[in-house]
Amino acid sequence: MKISVSFTLWLLLGTVPASESTESQPASPPDIYAALREITASLVQLKADMRLLQTQGTVMNCSMSKGTVSVVAEQAAQLKTEVDKQKTEVDELKQQQQVRQVAFSASLHAGAGKSNLGPLPTDTTLIYKHVLTNIGNAYNSNTGVFTAPVRGVYNFEWTVGANGDNSHASGAVLVKNSENVLLAYENQAAGFMSSSKGVTLLLEVGDVVFVRLWRDSVAYDNLNHHTTFRGHLLFPM
């Protein structure tokens, strides 16, 4: 009976693949999904093995010697440790997957009617209140600021619309931290006008990106959403 139990335990522990050590790390974003599936399957198997050990230990406890009971308890503890490690790795991979899902899109005006902004004597941060998408919650609709949650390459696009009055242009500059990056600018005597720009930036965790209305410029928005700001993570670095 002791030999049979020990051999069964040895077979069960042998089912834990050596390649699924917590030292393994995904090399690139696409690997996360495969690794997550593999680790989840391993975790399910480990839990099944642990339940089998516990069942065998309960049924055979009366007929086993103290030494054999001790071995069963030790092997069960090892399985529990492995299960806990696998759970930790699954949680870490899920967190990495979530942080790579970053995208937002917003327009200046929220609600009915229309909005006219400017001209103002200094550059003024535009706060886009009408949020269409904010996956990852990296854009703050109270401040108009996007904060990078992960180091990576991001793409941003912004458009500013206005009605020409022969006196003021429509202009908006994208700002990274405190640096002006690119300016979208248009000026005409009459009629509706708009300008757009796009840029790809490498951002560190905590870098901020926002749009400022260019000094002495005007911006217009209504239910058609002419003045917009959007961005998304292309890939992490």
JOCORLIN-V432820 format. One record per helix or strand of 3 or more residues. SS is the DSSP state (a for helix, b for strand). FROM is the first residue (numbers start at 1). TO is the last residue. If there is no record, write none. Layout:
SS|FROM|TO / SS|FROM|TO
This chain:
a|2|13 / a|18|20 / a|29|60 / a|66|99 / b|103|107 / b|114|118 / b|130|135 / b|145|147 / b|152|164 / b|170|176 / b|179|186 / b|191|203 / b|208|213 / b|218|222 / b|228|236
